[in-house]
Amino acid sequence: MDGFRRSHLDAQAAQRVLGRLKSHVQLVSYDRVRLMAFLAKDAKSIQHYSGHVLGDLAQAPAVVRQSLHVFLECGCNASEAAKRLHTHRNTLLRRLARAEAMLPRPLAENRIQVAVALEALYWIL
């Protein structure tokens, strides 16, 4: 009974997050939006946070943001990220250099904040 109740509450929380953020995503597991359920009050606060952390990268083409997002998800492994993105490693490295040039602080000093900001933007853009 507890498992059923927990999964029902998780599903409701996922629905609230997607609705509150007016996300384009139609199908999602709660594990995928758990961080946003914890962080998201509204889309405006996420945009403000992301703009502060990402600087110009927040307005960059989606492919550049997505490349950095996947790179971070892959533990900063460029070869693995390139496979997941179905692109050549050198193409990914050029996108990563472009993304890092747009950040207000070096990625090495701010990885967690950048990863959270990119994850947040994924759900609202």
VEXRO-835006 format. One record per residue: residue number from 1; x, y, z of N, C-alpha, C in turn; residue in three letters. Coordinates in nm, 3 decimals, decimal comma. Layout:
<nodes>
(node NUM (X Y Z) (X Y Z) (X Y Z) Ala),
...
</nodes>
This chain:
<nodes>
(node 1 (0,082 -0,119 0,000) (0,000 0,000 0,000) (0,087 0,126 0,000) Met),
(node 2 (0,194 0,125 0,080) (0,282 0,242 0,086) (0,347 0,270 -0,050) Asp),
(node 3 (0,385 0,164 -0,121) (0,445 0,181 -0,253) (0,350 0,245 -0,352) Gly),
(node 4 (0,224 0,202 -0,348) (0,123 0,259 -0,437) (0,103 0,408 -0,405) Phe),
(node 5 (0,092 0,438 -0,276) (0,072 0,577 -0,234) (0,191 0,664 -0,276) Arg),
(node 6 (0,312 0,615 -0,254) (0,433 0,691 -0,290) (0,437 0,718 -0,440) Arg),
(node 7 (0,409 0,614 -0,522) (0,414 0,634 -0,667) (0,304 0,730 -0,714) Ser),
(node 8 (0,189 0,727 -0,647) (0,081 0,820 -0,682) (0,121 0,963 -0,647) His),
(node 9 (0,180 0,984 -0,531) (0,226 1,117 -0,492) (0,338 1,167 -0,584) Leu),
(node 10 (0,427 1,076 -0,624) (0,534 1,113 -0,717) (0,476 1,157 -0,852) Asp),
(node 11 (0,376 1,084 -0,900) (0,312 1,118 -1,028) (0,244 1,254 -1,018) Ala),
(node 12 (0,179 1,282 -0,907) (0,114 1,412 -0,889) (0,218 1,524 -0,885) Gln),
(node 13 (0,328 1,500 -0,818) (0,435 1,601 -0,810) (0,493 1,629 -0,948) Ala),
(node 14 (0,514 1,524 -1,027) (0,566 1,542 -1,164) (0,467 1,624 -1,247) Ala),
(node 15 (0,340 1,595 -1,233) (0,238 1,669 -1,307) (0,238 1,817 -1,265) Gln),
(node 16 (0,250 1,843 -1,136) (0,253 1,982 -1,087) (0,374 2,057 -1,142) Arg),
(node 17 (0,490 1,992 -1,141) (0,612 2,057 -1,191) (0,595 2,093 -1,337) Val),
(node 18 (0,552 1,999 -1,417) (0,537 2,026 -1,560) (0,432 2,132 -1,586) Leu),
(node 19 (0,323 2,130 -1,510) (0,218 2,230 -1,526) (0,264 2,368 -1,482) Gly),
(node 20 (0,331 2,374 -1,368) (0,378 2,502 -1,314) (0,480 2,567 -1,407) Arg),
(node 21 (0,565 2,485 -1,467) (0,669 2,538 -1,555) (0,622 2,553 -1,699) Leu),
(node 22 (0,499 2,511 -1,725) (0,445 2,516 -1,862) (0,540 2,447 -1,959) Lys),
(node 23 (0,587 2,330 -1,918) (0,684 2,254 -1,995) (0,622 2,195 -2,120) Ser),
(node 24 (0,704 2,181 -2,223) (0,663 2,117 -2,347) (0,670 1,965 -2,338) His),
(node 25 (0,732 1,913 -2,234) (0,751 1,769 -2,216) (0,616 1,704 -2,182) Val),
(node 26 (0,586 1,594 -2,250) (0,456 1,528 -2,233) (0,463 1,403 -2,145) Gln),
(node 27 (0,575 1,333 -2,149) (0,589 1,207 -2,076) (0,720 1,210 -1,999) Leu),
(node 28 (0,713 1,181 -1,869) (0,832 1,191 -1,787) (0,818 1,100 -1,665) Val),
(node 29 (0,932 1,053 -1,616) (0,931 0,979 -1,489) (0,961 1,077 -1,377) Ser),
(node 30 (0,916 1,046 -1,258) (0,940 1,136 -1,145) (1,089 1,150 -1,118) Tyr),
(node 31 (1,166 1,043 -1,137) (1,310 1,052 -1,114) (1,373 1,161 -1,201) Asp),
(node 32 (1,319 1,177 -1,320) (1,373 1,277 -1,412) (1,342 1,420 -1,368) Arg),
(node 33 (1,230 1,444 -1,299) (1,193 1,580 -1,257) (1,207 1,602 -1,107) Val),
(node 34 (1,263 1,507 -1,038) (1,275 1,518 -0,891) (1,347 1,647 -0,851) Arg),
(node 35 (1,456 1,681 -0,918) (1,530 1,802 -0,885) (1,442 1,926 -0,906) Leu),
(node 36 (1,368 1,929 -1,015) (1,283 2,044 -1,043) (1,168 2,053 -0,943) Met),
(node 37 (1,118 1,939 -0,898) (1,012 1,940 -0,796) (1,064 2,005 -0,669) Ala),
(node 38 (1,189 1,983 -0,641) (1,252 2,040 -0,522) (1,279 2,190 -0,540) Phe),
(node 39 (1,323 2,229 -0,659) (1,368 2,366 -0,682) (1,262 2,462 -0,734) Leu),
(node 40 (1,169 2,413 -0,812) (1,082 2,500 -0,891) (0,969 2,562 -0,809) Ala),
(node 41 (0,971 2,691 -0,803) (0,857 2,763 -0,750) (0,775 2,814 -0,868) Lys),
(node 42 (0,843 2,869 -0,966) (0,778 2,914 -1,089) (0,883 2,932 -1,198) Asp),
(node 43 (0,837 2,944 -1,322) (0,928 2,953 -1,435) (1,012 3,080 -1,430) Ala),
(node 44 (0,956 3,189 -1,381) (1,032 3,315 -1,375) (1,153 3,305 -1,283) Lys),
(node 45 (1,136 3,240 -1,168) (1,250 3,227 -1,076) (1,358 3,137 -1,137) Ser),
(node 46 (1,317 3,037 -1,211) (1,415 2,951 -1,279) (1,489 3,029 -1,387) Ile),
(node 47 (1,416 3,110 -1,464) (1,481 3,190 -1,569) (1,579 3,290 -1,508) Gln),
(node 48 (1,541 3,350 -1,397) (1,630 3,445 -1,330) (1,757 3,373 -1,281) His),
(node 49 (1,739 3,261 -1,214) (1,852 3,182 -1,164) (1,942 3,138 -1,280) Tyr),
(node 50 (1,881 3,083 -1,383) (1,958 3,033 -1,497) (2,031 3,145 -1,568) Ser),
(node 51 (1,966 3,259 -1,583) (2,032 3,373 -1,647) (2,153 3,420 -1,567) Gly),
(node 52 (2,140 3,419 -1,436) (2,251 3,460 -1,350) (2,368 3,362 -1,360) His),
(node 53 (2,339 3,234 -1,356) (2,444 3,131 -1,357) (2,505 3,113 -1,496) Val),
(node 54 (2,420 3,115 -1,600) (2,466 3,082 -1,735) (2,510 3,203 -1,817) Leu),
(node 55 (2,469 3,322 -1,779) (2,505 3,440 -1,857) (2,450 3,429 -1,998) Gly),
(node 56 (2,534 3,456 -2,097) (2,492 3,453 -2,238) (2,451 3,314 -2,284) Asp),
(node 57 (2,500 3,212 -2,218) (2,465 3,075 -2,256) (2,315 3,048 -2,241) Leu),
(node 58 (2,250 3,119 -2,151) (2,105 3,100 -2,132) (2,027 3,133 -2,258) Ala),
(node 59 (2,080 3,222 -2,342) (2,013 3,263 -2,466) (2,076 3,198 -2,590) Gln),
(node 60 (2,172 3,111 -2,570) (2,243 3,046 -2,682) (2,151 2,947 -2,753) Ala),
(node 61 (2,187 2,907 -2,875) (2,108 2,804 -2,944) (2,097 2,677 -2,859) Pro),
(node 62 (1,984 2,612 -2,869) (1,956 2,493 -2,788) (2,064 2,386 -2,804) Ala),
(node 63 (2,119 2,371 -2,923) (2,218 2,265 -2,946) (2,344 2,290 -2,862) Val),
(node 64 (2,379 2,415 -2,839) (2,497 2,446 -2,758) (2,468 2,414 -2,611) Val),
(node 65 (2,351 2,457 -2,562) (2,314 2,427 -2,423) (2,302 2,276 -2,402) Arg),
(node 66 (2,238 2,208 -2,497) (2,218 2,063 -2,485) (2,353 1,991 -2,484) Gln),
(node 67 (2,446 2,036 -2,564) (2,578 1,971 -2,567) (2,647 1,978 -2,432) Ser),
(node 68 (2,643 2,096 -2,370) (2,705 2,110 -2,238) (2,628 2,030 -2,133) Leu),
(node 69 (2,496 2,030 -2,142) (2,413 1,955 -2,048) (2,447 1,806 -2,053) His),
(node 70 (2,452 1,749 -2,172) (2,482 1,606 -2,187) (2,626 1,577 -2,144) Val),
(node 71 (2,718 1,666 -2,177) (2,857 1,651 -2,135) (2,866 1,641 -1,983) Phe),
(node 72 (2,795 1,727 -1,913) (2,796 1,723 -1,767) (2,727 1,597 -1,714) Leu),
(node 73 (2,617 1,556 -1,778) (2,549 1,433 -1,738) (2,637 1,310 -1,755) Glu),
(node 74 (2,727 1,316 -1,852) (2,817 1,204 -1,880) (2,946 1,212 -1,798) Cys),
(node 75 (2,945 1,291 -1,693) (3,063 1,301 -1,608) (3,180 1,370 -1,675) Gly),
(node 76 (3,151 1,463 -1,764) (3,252 1,539 -1,839) (3,335 1,448 -1,930) Cys),
(node 77 (3,273 1,342 -1,978) (3,337 1,250 -2,071) (3,291 1,288 -2,212) Asn),
(node 78 (3,380 1,351 -2,289) (3,343 1,402 -2,422) (3,308 1,289 -2,519) Ala),
(node 79 (3,378 1,179 -2,512) (3,349 1,068 -2,604) (3,210 1,011 -2,579) Ser),
(node 80 (3,177 0,991 -2,452) (3,045 0,938 -2,417) (2,935 1,037 -2,454) Glu),
(node 81 (2,958 1,165 -2,428) (2,859 1,268 -2,462) (2,837 1,274 -2,613) Ala),
(node 82 (2,944 1,266 -2,690) (2,931 1,269 -2,836) (2,849 1,151 -2,886) Ala),
(node 83 (2,869 1,033 -2,826) (2,788 0,916 -2,863) (2,641 0,941 -2,833) Lys),
(node 84 (2,612 0,991 -2,715) (2,472 1,017 -2,677) (2,407 1,122 -2,766) Arg),
(node 85 (2,486 1,217 -2,812) (2,432 1,323 -2,897) (2,434 1,285 -3,045) Leu),
(node 86 (2,492 1,170 -3,075) (2,504 1,123 -3,214) (2,578 1,226 -3,300) His),
(node 87 (2,691 1,271 -3,247) (2,771 1,370 -3,318) (2,919 1,333 -3,305) Thr),
(node 88 (3,002 1,393 -3,386) (3,145 1,368 -3,379) (3,204 1,436 -3,256) His),
(node 89 (3,303 1,374 -3,198) (3,365 1,428 -3,077) (3,419 1,569 -3,099) Arg),
(node 90 (3,481 1,594 -3,214) (3,536 1,728 -3,241) (3,426 1,833 -3,251) Asn),
(node 91 (3,311 1,795 -3,307) (3,197 1,886 -3,312) (3,153 1,921 -3,171) Thr),
(node 92 (3,145 1,819 -3,086) (3,107 1,842 -2,947) (3,209 1,933 -2,878) Leu),
(node 93 (3,337 1,910 -2,899) (3,440 1,993 -2,835) (3,430 2,139 -2,878) Leu),
(node 94 (3,396 2,164 -3,006) (3,377 2,302 -3,052) (3,256 2,366 -2,983) Arg),
(node 95 (3,148 2,289 -2,970) (3,029 2,341 -2,902) (3,059 2,370 -2,755) Arg),
(node 96 (3,135 2,281 -2,692) (3,170 2,301 -2,551) (3,256 2,426 -2,532) Leu),
(node 97 (3,350 2,448 -2,624) (3,433 2,569 -2,616) (3,346 2,693 -2,633) Ala),
(node 98 (3,252 2,687 -2,724) (3,160 2,800 -2,746) (3,076 2,824 -2,620) Arg),
(node 99 (3,025 2,716 -2,561) (2,943 2,728 -2,440) (3,024 2,786 -2,326) Ala),
(node 100 (3,145 2,738 -2,307) (3,227 2,786 -2,195) (3,262 2,934 -2,212) Glu),
(node 101 (3,281 2,977 -2,336) (3,312 3,119 -2,360) (3,195 3,209 -2,322) Ala),
(node 102 (3,073 3,156 -2,321) (2,954 3,234 -2,288) (2,926 3,239 -2,138) Met),
(node 103 (2,987 3,149 -2,062) (2,962 3,144 -1,918) (3,030 3,261 -1,847) Leu),
(node 104 (2,965 3,319 -1,747) (3,027 3,429 -1,673) (3,143 3,385 -1,583) Pro),
(node 105 (3,143 3,258 -1,541) (3,250 3,202 -1,459) (3,299 3,074 -1,527) Arg),
(node 106 (3,425 3,037 -1,509) (3,475 2,913 -1,570) (3,394 2,792 -1,524) Pro),
(node 107 (3,371 2,702 -1,615) (3,293 2,581 -1,585) (3,357 2,501 -1,471) Leu),
(node 108 (3,487 2,492 -1,469) (3,556 2,415 -1,365) (3,526 2,465 -1,224) Ala),
(node 109 (3,492 2,593 -1,210) (3,462 2,651 -1,080) (3,313 2,644 -1,045) Glu),
(node 110 (3,231 2,604 -1,140) (3,087 2,621 -1,123) (3,006 2,507 -1,184) Asn),
(node 111 (3,060 2,388 -1,191) (2,993 2,277 -1,260) (2,854 2,245 -1,208) Arg),
(node 112 (2,839 2,238 -1,079) (2,711 2,198 -1,021) (2,605 2,302 -1,051) Ile),
(node 113 (2,637 2,429 -1,031) (2,541 2,536 -1,058) (2,501 2,537 -1,206) Gln),
(node 114 (2,598 2,520 -1,294) (2,569 2,518 -1,438) (2,482 2,399 -1,473) Val),
(node 115 (2,512 2,283 -1,417) (2,431 2,164 -1,445) (2,287 2,183 -1,400) Ala),
(node 116 (2,268 2,241 -1,282) (2,132 2,265 -1,231) (2,060 2,366 -1,319) Val),
(node 117 (2,128 2,473 -1,357) (2,066 2,575 -1,442) (2,027 2,517 -1,578) Ala),
(node 118 (2,113 2,435 -1,637) (2,081 2,373 -1,766) (1,965 2,275 -1,754) Leu),
(node 119 (1,964 2,200 -1,645) (1,853 2,107 -1,621) (1,722 2,184 -1,608) Glu),
(node 120 (1,726 2,293 -1,537) (1,605 2,376 -1,519) (1,557 2,432 -1,653) Ala),
(node 121 (1,648 2,485 -1,733) (1,609 2,539 -1,863) (1,552 2,434 -1,955) Leu),
(node 122 (1,602 2,313 -1,943) (1,548 2,204 -2,025) (1,396 2,190 -2,006) Tyr),
(node 123 (1,353 2,206 -1,884) (1,211 2,184 -1,855) (1,121 2,301 -1,892) Trp),
(node 124 (1,177 2,420 -1,902) (1,090 2,534 -1,931) (1,102 2,585 -2,075) Ile),
(node 125 (1,204 2,544 -2,147) (1,218 2,590 -2,286) (1,173 2,486 -2,385) Leu),
</nodes>
